[in-house]
Amino acid sequence: MRKIEPFFLVIIDEDKKEFTVEGLMTDDTYQTNKVADEQEKGRQVRCYVTDEKEEVVSEMHGKGYKYLPRGGVI
């Protein structure tokens, strides 16, 4: 069995200009399914995997997005 390296999951709400970074984790199935559900409702949300949490937080703040605690976006 292949070992999965832990990662962070960035979830962004483009409508509200909010984001969160969850992790470290090795399975994002629950969160990506919730993002897909919200997209089907018409919300402009997206997510992606990263290994650089601090860089993402700095970049998103620089773009004017508000950081929310874990689980706060979806």
Secondary structure, 3 states (H helix, E strand, C coil): CCCCCCEEEEEEECCCCEEEEEEEECCCHHHHHHHHHHHHCCCCEEEEEECCHHHHHHHHHHCCCEECCCCCCC
